Structures are given as structure tokens and as C-alpha cells.
Amino acid sequence: MAEEVLRLDRVCKAYNIGQPSETEVLHDIDLSLERGQFLALTGPSGSGKSTLLNIVGLLDEPTSGRLYIKGEDTGMLGDTALTQLRAHTIGFVFQDHHLISAFTAVENVMMPLLVDRGFPSPDIVKRAEDLMARVGLAKVSRNLATNMSGGQQQRVAIARALAMNPDLVLADEPTGNLDTKSADSVFELMRQVNRESGTTFLMVTHNLDLARRCDRIIEVVDGRVTP
């Protein structure tokens, strides 16, 4: 039986609760992902995709319902345990890669490891260099991030997301700012990681051509998952 990496059970999210401006953004979301799956999350702007991704990424809490990551009921965890779970289980790739421009590419990849351990070490450097090679950027690993192309920067962001060897990678419009060729290259890199390592991916995208190349497509409309 395949391992369940993620499960949402009737997750709802509302803001300004008890006030006249109370707004429910997500309604009874049920969703599960097994190890090695690559899921595309689609839907119009304002449908609740980003809110859902923030909840899955443990950056926000549901108003009601349950979120399980690797069988762990996250609603039963305190702040410290949630931080540790997020750091060791989830990787993030954003539309705006959020690299530190004053750092080299390999230094950006090292950041999650440095935050986790608190000090640099040869094995951290080697891990970052190995990841740079894996994403095809070994020759430019010492370049400043600001001097790299958009496609290269997004590859660095993917390497950084993999630094802690996460079970789940959340990608929020990872190709949204790229030209067609670069977008295809970045998507294929994520797909390759998915196939070779069994890393589970949840990708928010408006690009239906890329979505069709995923294992599953889930559409969010008005805060609800459509059948």
C-alpha cells in the first residue's frame, strides 16, 4: 500500500470570524496525496489556491478540519513541532524565487541546512554542490544569484527546496515568470526529481499544458475542490 504523504479532511478557512466582514475562503476541502505523486492545482485567481497551499505548507492554520502530514495530525502540534515538521518534510518553490541576491547560487541552496543546524560544515557545502549539479548548474554554482537568468534562478530555487530532502514539495506558479522554453525546462526538472526520488509535488499553476503532464489535476473553484 502506497504511503500517504498528505491528507486534508474537511478543511475550511475563514477570515475575520465573528465580524461583519467574515469571509470563508475554503469549504470542506478533502484531498490526499501519496508518495511519488505529482499533482497540479488549478483554478481561477481568487479561488483559494494560495490559501490552500499556505495551509498545506503549515504557514497558516485551518479554521476547522484536519491536516495530516505523513500521518501526523498537525492540529495537535505546538509551534516548535510545526516548525520542525515544515523544515524537514516540506520544500517550497515560489513564482518569485526569493533568492538572496548578494549570495552565490550554492550559498542560497545551503540556507535551509544552515538554518536547521546553525553552523556551516563540509557536508553542508557538499550537499549544496551536489544539488547544484543535479539541477544542471554545477559550472555556475559560485555565480551571484542576481547574475543568473530567470530559468537558472528557478533551478537554484528547486535545489534549495530539496536541500532538506523533503517528502513534499509545494510549488506556487513556479513557471509563471518564465518564457515557454524555460518553463518547460523547469517543469521537466521537477518531474525528473519526482520520478527519480519519489518526492511528492503539489504544483499550483495556470498553465494547463503543464497541468496535463502531471499525474492528477485538482481544480479549486470558489474555495471548493471540484469533482
C-alpha positions as CSV (number, residue, x, y, z in Angstrom):
1,M,0.0,0.0,0.0
2,A,1.4,3.4,-1.0
3,E,2.4,5.8,1.8
4,E,0.1,8.8,2.3
5,V,2.2,11.9,2.5
6,L,-0.7,14.5,2.7
7,R,-4.3,14.3,3.7
8,L,-6.8,17.1,4.2
9,D,-10.1,16.2,5.9
10,R,-12.9,18.7,5.5
11,V,-10.6,21.7,5.8
12,C,-12.2,25.1,6.0
13,K,-10.6,28.5,6.3
14,A,-12.4,31.8,7.2
15,Y,-11.1,35.3,8.0
16,N,-12.4,38.0,10.2
17,I,-14.5,35.4,12.1
18,G,-17.4,36.9,14.1
19,Q,-17.2,40.3,12.2
20,P,-19.4,41.7,9.5
21,S,-16.6,41.2,7.1
22,E,-16.2,37.5,7.9
23,T,-15.3,35.6,4.7
24,E,-15.0,31.8,4.2
25,V,-12.3,31.2,1.6
26,L,-12.1,27.3,1.7
27,H,-15.0,25.0,2.2
28,D,-14.7,21.4,3.3
29,I,-11.6,20.5,1.3
30,D,-10.8,16.8,1.1
31,L,-7.6,15.9,-0.6
32,S,-4.9,13.2,-0.3
33,L,-1.5,12.7,-1.9
34,E,0.6,9.5,-1.9
35,R,4.3,9.3,-2.1
36,G,5.6,10.0,-5.6
37,Q,2.5,11.7,-7.0
38,F,2.7,14.9,-8.9
39,L,-0.5,16.9,-8.6
40,A,-1.5,20.1,-10.4
41,L,-3.7,22.5,-8.5
42,T,-5.6,24.8,-10.9
43,G,-8.4,27.3,-10.8
44,P,-9.1,31.0,-11.4
45,S,-7.4,33.8,-9.5
46,G,-9.1,34.3,-6.1
47,S,-10.4,30.7,-5.9
48,G,-8.4,29.8,-2.8
49,K,-5.4,28.0,-4.3
50,S,-2.8,30.1,-2.4
51,T,-4.7,29.9,0.9
52,L,-4.8,26.1,0.5
53,L,-1.1,26.0,-0.3
54,N,-0.3,28.1,2.8
55,I,-2.3,25.7,5.0
56,V,-0.6,22.6,3.5
57,G,2.8,24.3,4.0
58,L,2.0,24.9,7.7
59,L,2.2,28.7,7.1
60,D,-1.5,29.1,8.1
61,E,-4.0,27.1,10.1
62,P,-7.4,25.9,9.0
63,T,-10.4,27.2,10.8
64,S,-11.8,23.7,11.0
65,G,-11.0,20.3,9.7
66,R,-7.8,18.2,9.9
67,L,-4.5,18.3,8.1
68,Y,-2.3,15.2,8.2
69,I,1.3,15.1,7.0
70,K,2.9,11.7,6.9
71,G,0.1,10.6,9.3
72,E,0.8,13.3,11.8
73,D,-2.2,15.4,12.8
74,T,-0.7,18.8,12.6
75,G,-3.5,20.3,14.7
76,M,-2.1,18.5,17.7
77,L,1.4,20.0,17.3
78,G,2.8,23.1,19.0
79,D,4.7,25.9,17.2
80,T,8.1,24.3,17.7
81,A,7.0,20.9,16.4
82,L,5.2,22.5,13.4
83,T,8.4,24.4,12.6
84,Q,10.5,21.3,12.7
85,L,7.9,19.3,10.6
86,R,7.8,22.1,8.0
87,A,11.6,22.3,7.8
88,H,12.3,18.6,7.5
89,T,9.2,17.5,5.5
90,I,8.2,20.3,3.1
91,G,10.2,22.2,0.4
92,F,8.9,25.4,-1.2
93,V,9.3,26.8,-4.7
94,F,7.8,30.2,-5.3
95,Q,6.9,32.1,-8.5
96,D,9.4,34.8,-7.4
97,H,12.3,32.5,-6.5
98,H,13.2,34.6,-3.4
99,L,16.9,34.0,-3.7
100,I,19.2,36.3,-1.7
101,S,20.8,38.3,-4.5
102,A,24.0,39.1,-2.5
103,F,24.7,35.4,-2.1
104,T,26.1,32.9,-4.6
105,A,23.8,30.2,-6.0
106,V,25.3,27.5,-3.9
107,E,25.1,29.7,-0.8
108,N,21.4,30.1,-1.4
109,V,21.0,26.3,-1.6
110,M,22.8,26.0,1.7
111,M,20.5,28.3,3.6
112,P,17.9,25.7,4.8
113,L,20.7,23.5,6.1
114,L,22.4,26.4,7.8
115,V,19.1,27.5,9.5
116,D,18.5,23.9,10.6
117,R,22.0,23.2,12.0
118,G,23.1,26.7,13.0
119,F,26.6,26.4,11.6
120,P,28.4,25.6,8.3
121,S,30.2,22.3,7.8
122,P,31.9,20.5,4.9
123,D,28.9,18.1,4.5
124,I,26.5,21.1,4.1
125,V,28.7,22.5,1.3
126,K,28.9,19.2,-0.4
127,R,25.1,18.7,-0.2
128,A,24.5,22.1,-1.8
129,E,27.1,21.5,-4.5
130,D,25.6,18.0,-5.3
131,L,22.2,19.6,-5.6
132,M,23.6,22.3,-7.9
133,A,25.0,19.5,-10.1
134,R,21.7,17.7,-10.0
135,V,19.8,20.8,-11.4
136,G,22.5,21.2,-14.1
137,L,24.2,24.3,-12.7
138,A,27.5,23.0,-11.3
139,K,29.5,25.3,-13.5
140,V,27.8,28.4,-12.3
141,S,27.3,27.5,-8.6
142,R,29.6,30.3,-7.5
143,N,27.8,32.9,-9.5
144,L,25.8,35.5,-7.7
145,A,22.1,34.7,-7.9
146,T,21.4,38.2,-9.3
147,N,23.7,37.5,-12.3
148,M,21.7,34.4,-13.4
149,S,18.8,34.1,-15.8
150,G,15.3,33.6,-14.7
151,G,15.4,29.9,-15.6
152,Q,18.7,29.4,-13.8
153,Q,17.4,31.2,-10.7
154,Q,14.3,28.9,-10.6
155,R,16.6,25.9,-10.8
156,V,18.5,27.2,-7.9
157,A,15.2,27.6,-6.0
158,I,14.4,24.0,-6.8
159,A,17.8,22.9,-5.5
160,R,17.2,24.9,-2.3
161,A,13.7,23.3,-1.9
162,L,15.4,19.9,-2.0
163,A,18.2,20.7,0.5
164,M,16.5,19.0,3.5
165,N,15.4,16.0,1.3
166,P,11.7,16.8,1.8
167,D,8.9,14.3,1.3
168,L,6.7,17.0,-0.2
169,V,7.5,20.0,-2.5
170,L,5.0,22.8,-2.8
171,A,5.4,24.8,-6.0
172,D,3.4,28.0,-6.3
173,E,3.3,29.1,-10.0
174,P,7.0,28.0,-10.4
175,T,7.0,28.8,-14.1
176,G,4.7,31.8,-14.1
177,N,7.5,34.4,-14.7
178,L,9.4,32.3,-17.3
179,D,9.3,32.1,-21.1
180,T,7.9,29.0,-22.7
181,K,11.3,27.2,-23.2
182,S,12.5,28.0,-19.6
183,A,9.1,27.0,-18.2
184,D,9.2,23.6,-19.9
185,S,12.8,23.1,-18.7
186,V,12.0,23.9,-15.1
187,F,8.9,21.7,-15.1
188,E,10.8,18.8,-16.6
189,L,13.4,19.2,-13.9
190,M,10.8,18.9,-11.2
191,R,9.3,15.9,-12.9
192,Q,12.7,14.3,-13.1
193,V,13.2,14.8,-9.3
194,N,9.7,13.4,-8.7
195,R,10.4,10.3,-10.8
196,E,13.9,9.6,-9.5
197,S,13.5,10.4,-5.8
198,G,9.8,9.7,-5.3
199,T,9.3,13.2,-3.9
200,T,5.7,14.2,-3.9
201,F,4.9,17.5,-5.7
202,L,1.9,19.8,-5.4
203,M,2.1,22.5,-8.0
204,V,-0.2,25.5,-8.4
205,T,-0.4,26.5,-12.0
206,H,-2.5,28.4,-14.5
207,N,-0.6,26.6,-17.3
208,L,-3.0,23.9,-18.4
209,D,-0.4,22.4,-20.8
210,L,1.9,21.7,-17.9
211,A,-1.0,20.6,-15.7
212,R,-2.0,17.9,-18.2
213,R,1.5,16.5,-17.9
214,C,1.0,15.9,-14.1
215,D,-0.4,12.7,-12.6
216,R,-3.6,14.4,-11.4
217,I,-5.3,17.7,-11.8
218,I,-7.4,19.2,-9.0
219,E,-9.4,22.3,-9.7
220,V,-10.4,24.8,-7.0
221,V,-13.4,27.0,-7.7
222,D,-14.9,29.4,-5.2
223,G,-13.0,27.7,-2.4
224,R,-14.2,24.2,-3.2
225,V,-12.5,21.2,-4.9
226,T,-14.4,20.3,-8.0
227,P,-15.1,16.6,-8.7
